[in-house]
Amino acid sequence: MKEQTFSANKIQFSTEIEIDIQPKRRVGILGGTFNPPHIGHLIIADQVCHQLGLEKIYFMPSANPPHQDEKKAIDAKHRLHMVELAIEDNMVFDVEKSEIDRGGKSYTYDTLVKLKEEHPDIEYYFIIGGDMVEYLPKWYKIEDLAQLVEFVGVNRPGYPFISPYSIIWVDVPSMDISSTSLRKNLKMNCPVNYLIPEKTLNYIRQEGLYQDGK
């Protein structure tokens, strides 16, 4: 039997592994019915964006919010257009239409699964008010959702800074503004100037929204 010999110079092992790891883009999502959008939404988005150094903030109108009476929200096409008008002068703000395009109940978990699949290069920061932080344990598939996003909580008077989930807290100016109160004022023809962005308010008046049950 012939003796087999192996020459060391015939076998080469590479100890250098080139790995190109690009940092993920960091963007925020502010979800809601935006029924209607108001300056409080814009201030929250701006504060979170700057304090956390995010690349962009996406406003994500829901189709049919699972935690609210959907009869209280006007048609999604109006809410989407109101948001587009409210943010069009800020290049850092944009609209995420995935929930409206999908229709049905807007569960955040389902939305984020889809967004992560479509944009694996993005790290999402999901912005919620202090009242929603308290409600998080009741969210659909919350344990799985918490693995997909970083939650960003904004202070809300009367709500504690406590949660069983990891929350990045951002301090924003306290504003007693709500879409509910604005709808009531609009219905009664009370002034809402400066509380709703001017272009959005003009659209509301042109379309007769929040009047006579619209």
Helices and strands as residue ranges (DSSP letters): G 8-10, E 25-32, H 39-52, E 56-61, G 70-72, H 76-87, E 93-95, H 98-102, H 108-118, E 122-129, H 130-135, G 136-138, H 142-145, E 150-154, E 167-170, H 179-187, H 198-207
